[in-house]
Amino acid sequence: MRAIWTGSIAFGLVNVPVKLYSATENHDVRMHQVHKKDGGRIRNQHHCEECGKTVEYDDIDKAFDDGEHRVVLTSEDFEALPAEDNDDIDVLQFVPSDEIDPIMLEKAYFLEPTSKTPKAYLLLRKTLEDTERTAIVKLTLRTRTRLAVLRVCGKVLMIQTLRWADEIRDVDFKGVNSKAKISDKELEMSEKLVESYSEDFTPEEFSDDYQVELRKLIDAKIESGESLDIEKTFDEEDSEEDTGGDVIDLMEALRKSVDSSRSAKKGTPGKKSNAKKTSSKKSSAKPKKSTAKKSAPKKRTG
């Protein structure tokens, strides 16, 4: 398993050096198109609608088309964009874990401590567990700024990227507003049915039957001689092997961060009352989507 990103978790003056690894992998059998007649590999080519010629990859640009206007963007245009390139996972907020709506979660990554003394990593993990909080963070992956959650998974810290709030569709299905009357007997029977299926979730008990049978079919064809002798190629992603610096004095960094935060609130007129209001809002029960939705749009401009 190779690291795809190396950097640090940063909050206040605390720095936690980590490496990022994909937490999941795809086991689907990879297929490609071939010529039915002779088994030759089918390759896609890019043809220009204007001149009809085949275009090489290096001669292809991207364009935005809204039906009336077509705007061509070159590689130089994209390079000029203010894409962030830093090695920090910046902590923006610590929120109650149950306020993260699962519909917003995307790809998961494991974080490995790279410091020679991983005390800061262990402290952050323990703090998140004890406070039942999840960190809302911002990081840059492949020049793209992403919003994500940093949470505990067993003994490791993990990152899960988030969809932005405006990517979640608003729906209004007529059926959900129905006033159909549900009797007590119907509800009782439905609950008994649920109870009869109730047990602890063990993901290892389940498998992708389609992929299993497809693999058996392929193996059977190989054993019977129904295969072509072709060269197999596998693409591997390169990764950097840089390591972050160690945390020199964790307690001092924590103390200074807390003192700095407190003094900032006390020294700014009108800030103290606002901070209290914000604190009281966070401690009160709210719908699950509220915090995530407020955080996401705020970073789209970054």
Contacts in CASP RR format, 6 or more apart in sequence:
PFRMAT RR
TARGET T0000
AUTHOR 0000-0000-0000
METHOD contacts of the structure
MODEL  1
MRAIWTGSIAFGLVNVPVKLYSATENHDVRMHQVHKKDGGRIRNQHHCEE
CGKTVEYDDIDKAFDDGEHRVVLTSEDFEALPAEDNDDIDVLQFVPSDEI
DPIMLEKAYFLEPTSKTPKAYLLLRKTLEDTERTAIVKLTLRTRTRLAVL
RVCGKVLMIQTLRWADEIRDVDFKGVNSKAKISDKELEMSEKLVESYSED
FTPEEFSDDYQVELRKLIDAKIESGESLDIEKTFDEEDSEEDTGGDVIDL
MEALRKSVDSSRSAKKGTPGKKSNAKKTSSKKSSAKPKKSTAKKSAPKKR
TG
1 21 0 8 1.000
1 22 0 8 1.000
2 21 0 8 1.000
2 236 0 8 1.000
2 237 0 8 1.000
2 239 0 8 1.000
3 19 0 8 1.000
3 20 0 8 1.000
3 21 0 8 1.000
3 112 0 8 1.000
3 239 0 8 1.000
3 240 0 8 1.000
3 241 0 8 1.000
4 20 0 8 1.000
4 21 0 8 1.000
4 22 0 8 1.000
4 109 0 8 1.000
4 141 0 8 1.000
4 237 0 8 1.000
4 239 0 8 1.000
5 19 0 8 1.000
5 20 0 8 1.000
5 109 0 8 1.000
5 139 0 8 1.000
5 141 0 8 1.000
5 240 0 8 1.000
6 18 0 8 1.000
6 19 0 8 1.000
6 20 0 8 1.000
6 87 0 8 1.000
6 114 0 8 1.000
6 240 0 8 1.000
6 241 0 8 1.000
6 242 0 8 1.000
6 243 0 8 1.000
6 244 0 8 1.000
7 17 0 8 1.000
7 18 0 8 1.000
7 19 0 8 1.000
7 20 0 8 1.000
7 87 0 8 1.000
7 88 0 8 1.000
7 89 0 8 1.000
7 242 0 8 1.000
7 244 0 8 1.000
8 15 0 8 1.000
8 16 0 8 1.000
8 17 0 8 1.000
8 18 0 8 1.000
8 87 0 8 1.000
8 88 0 8 1.000
8 89 0 8 1.000
8 244 0 8 1.000
8 245 0 8 1.000
9 15 0 8 1.000
9 16 0 8 1.000
9 18 0 8 1.000
9 88 0 8 1.000
9 89 0 8 1.000
9 91 0 8 1.000
9 111 0 8 1.000
9 124 0 8 1.000
9 137 0 8 1.000
9 150 0 8 1.000
9 157 0 8 1.000
10 16 0 8 1.000
10 88 0 8 1.000
10 89 0 8 1.000
10 90 0 8 1.000
10 91 0 8 1.000
11 90 0 8 1.000
11 91 0 8 1.000
11 135 0 8 1.000
11 257 0 8 1.000
12 91 0 8 1.000
12 253 0 8 1.000
12 257 0 8 1.000
12 260 0 8 1.000
12 261 0 8 1.000
13 253 0 8 1.000
13 254 0 8 1.000
13 256 0 8 1.000
13 257 0 8 1.000
13 260 0 8 1.000
14 120 0 8 1.000
14 124 0 8 1.000
14 247 0 8 1.000
14 250 0 8 1.000
14 253 0 8 1.000
14 254 0 8 1.000
14 257 0 8 1.000
15 120 0 8 1.000
15 245 0 8 1.000
15 247 0 8 1.000
15 253 0 8 1.000
16 113 0 8 1.000
16 115 0 8 1.000
16 120 0 8 1.000
16 121 0 8 1.000
16 124 0 8 1.000
16 247 0 8 1.000
17 113 0 8 1.000
17 114 0 8 1.000
17 115 0 8 1.000
17 243 0 8 1.000
17 244 0 8 1.000
17 245 0 8 1.000
17 246 0 8 1.000
17 247 0 8 1.000
18 89 0 8 1.000
18 111 0 8 1.000
18 112 0 8 1.000
18 113 0 8 1.000
18 114 0 8 1.000
18 121 0 8 1.000
18 157 0 8 1.000
19 111 0 8 1.000
19 112 0 8 1.000
19 114 0 8 1.000
19 243 0 8 1.000
20 109 0 8 1.000
20 110 0 8 1.000
20 111 0 8 1.000
20 159 0 8 1.000
21 109 0 8 1.000
21 110 0 8 1.000
21 111 0 8 1.000
21 112 0 8 1.000
22 107 0 8 1.000
22 108 0 8 1.000
22 109 0 8 1.000
22 110 0 8 1.000
23 107 0 8 1.000
23 108 0 8 1.000
23 109 0 8 1.000
23 110 0 8 1.000
23 153 0 8 1.000
23 158 0 8 1.000
24 107 0 8 1.000
24 108 0 8 1.000
27 208 0 8 1.000
27 211 0 8 1.000
28 208 0 8 1.000
28 211 0 8 1.000
29 211 0 8 1.000
29 214 0 8 1.000
29 215 0 8 1.000
29 218 0 8 1.000
32 41 0 8 1.000
32 42 0 8 1.000
33 41 0 8 1.000
33 42 0 8 1.000
34 40 0 8 1.000
34 41 0 8 1.000
34 42 0 8 1.000
35 41 0 8 1.000
35 42 0 8 1.000
39 228 0 8 1.000
45 54 0 8 1.000
46 54 0 8 1.000
46 55 0 8 1.000
46 56 0 8 1.000
46 57 0 8 1.000
46 60 0 8 1.000
47 53 0 8 1.000
47 54 0 8 1.000
47 55 0 8 1.000
48 55 0 8 1.000
61 72 0 8 1.000
61 73 0 8 1.000
61 74 0 8 1.000
61 75 0 8 1.000
62 72 0 8 1.000
62 73 0 8 1.000
62 78 0 8 1.000
63 70 0 8 1.000
63 71 0 8 1.000
63 72 0 8 1.000
63 73 0 8 1.000
64 70 0 8 1.000
64 71 0 8 1.000
64 73 0 8 1.000
65 71 0 8 1.000
83 140 0 8 1.000
83 143 0 8 1.000
83 144 0 8 1.000
83 145 0 8 1.000
84 140 0 8 1.000
84 143 0 8 1.000
84 145 0 8 1.000
84 302 0 8 1.000
85 140 0 8 1.000
85 143 0 8 1.000
86 140 0 8 1.000
87 244 0 8 1.000
88 139 0 8 1.000
89 137 0 8 1.000
89 138 0 8 1.000
89 139 0 8 1.000
89 148 0 8 1.000
89 150 0 8 1.000
89 159 0 8 1.000
90 137 0 8 1.000
90 138 0 8 1.000
90 139 0 8 1.000
91 135 0 8 1.000
91 136 0 8 1.000
91 137 0 8 1.000
91 150 0 8 1.000
92 135 0 8 1.000
92 136 0 8 1.000
92 137 0 8 1.000
92 138 0 8 1.000
92 295 0 8 1.000
92 299 0 8 1.000
93 135 0 8 1.000
93 136 0 8 1.000
93 291 0 8 1.000
93 295 0 8 1.000
94 128 0 8 1.000
94 131 0 8 1.000
94 133 0 8 1.000
94 134 0 8 1.000
94 135 0 8 1.000
94 136 0 8 1.000
95 133 0 8 1.000
95 134 0 8 1.000
95 135 0 8 1.000
95 136 0 8 1.000
95 282 0 8 1.000
95 291 0 8 1.000
95 292 0 8 1.000
95 295 0 8 1.000
96 132 0 8 1.000
96 133 0 8 1.000
96 134 0 8 1.000
96 282 0 8 1.000
96 291 0 8 1.000
97 132 0 8 1.000
97 133 0 8 1.000
97 134 0 8 1.000
97 151 0 8 1.000
98 132 0 8 1.000
98 288 0 8 1.000
99 134 0 8 1.000
99 286 0 8 1.000
99 288 0 8 1.000
99 290 0 8 1.000
99 291 0 8 1.000
99 292 0 8 1.000
100 134 0 8 1.000
100 149 0 8 1.000
100 288 0 8 1.000
100 291 0 8 1.000
100 292 0 8 1.000
101 288 0 8 1.000
101 289 0 8 1.000
101 292 0 8 1.000
103 163 0 8 1.000
103 168 0 8 1.000
104 162 0 8 1.000
104 163 0 8 1.000
104 165 0 8 1.000
104 168 0 8 1.000
104 289 0 8 1.000
104 292 0 8 1.000
104 296 0 8 1.000
105 149 0 8 1.000
105 160 0 8 1.000
105 161 0 8 1.000
105 162 0 8 1.000
105 163 0 8 1.000
106 160 0 8 1.000
106 161 0 8 1.000
106 162 0 8 1.000
106 163 0 8 1.000
107 160 0 8 1.000
107 161 0 8 1.000
108 158 0 8 1.000
108 159 0 8 1.000
108 160 0 8 1.000
109 158 0 8 1.000
109 159 0 8 1.000
109 160 0 8 1.000
109 161 0 8 1.000
110 153 0 8 1.000
110 156 0 8 1.000
110 157 0 8 1.000
110 158 0 8 1.000
111 121 0 8 1.000
111 150 0 8 1.000
111 156 0 8 1.000
111 157 0 8 1.000
111 158 0 8 1.000
111 159 0 8 1.000
112 156 0 8 1.000
113 121 0 8 1.000
113 122 0 8 1.000
114 243 0 8 1.000
114 244 0 8 1.000
115 121 0 8 1.000
115 244 0 8 1.000
115 245 0 8 1.000
115 246 0 8 1.000
115 247 0 8 1.000
116 246 0 8 1.000
117 246 0 8 1.000
117 247 0 8 1.000
119 247 0 8 1.000
119 250 0 8 1.000
120 247 0 8 1.000
120 250 0 8 1.000
121 157 0 8 1.000
123 250 0 8 1.000
124 157 0 8 1.000
125 152 0 8 1.000
125 155 0 8 1.000
125 156 0 8 1.000
125 157 0 8 1.000
127 133 0 8 1.000
128 134 0 8 1.000
128 135 0 8 1.000
128 150 0 8 1.000
128 151 0 8 1.000
128 152 0 8 1.000
128 157 0 8 1.000
129 152 0 8 1.000
134 149 0 8 1.000
134 150 0 8 1.000
134 151 0 8 1.000
135 149 0 8 1.000
135 150 0 8 1.000
135 151 0 8 1.000
136 147 0 8 1.000
136 148 0 8 1.000
136 149 0 8 1.000
136 150 0 8 1.000
136 291 0 8 1.000
136 292 0 8 1.000
136 295 0 8 1.000
137 147 0 8 1.000
137 148 0 8 1.000
137 149 0 8 1.000
137 150 0 8 1.000
137 159 0 8 1.000
138 145 0 8 1.000
138 146 0 8 1.000
138 147 0 8 1.000
138 148 0 8 1.000
138 299 0 8 1.000
139 145 0 8 1.000
139 146 0 8 1.000
139 148 0 8 1.000
139 159 0 8 1.000
140 146 0 8 1.000
141 161 0 8 1.000
145 299 0 8 1.000
145 302 0 8 1.000
146 161 0 8 1.000
146 162 0 8 1.000
147 161 0 8 1.000
147 162 0 8 1.000
147 164 0 8 1.000
147 295 0 8 1.000
147 296 0 8 1.000
147 299 0 8 1.000
148 159 0 8 1.000
148 160 0 8 1.000
148 161 0 8 1.000
148 162 0 8 1.000
149 159 0 8 1.000
149 160 0 8 1.000
149 162 0 8 1.000
150 157 0 8 1.000
150 158 0 8 1.000
150 159 0 8 1.000
151 157 0 8 1.000
151 158 0 8 1.000
151 160 0 8 1.000
152 158 0 8 1.000
162 292 0 8 1.000
162 296 0 8 1.000
163 296 0 8 1.000
164 296 0 8 1.000
164 297 0 8 1.000
164 300 0 8 1.000
165 292 0 8 1.000
165 293 0 8 1.000
165 294 0 8 1.000
165 296 0 8 1.000
165 297 0 8 1.000
166 296 0 8 1.000
166 297 0 8 1.000
166 300 0 8 1.000
168 289 0 8 1.000
221 227 0 8 1.000
247 253 0 8 1.000
264 271 0 8 1.000
265 271 0 8 1.000
265 272 0 8 1.000
265 275 0 8 1.000
266 272 0 8 1.000
282 291 0 8 1.000
END
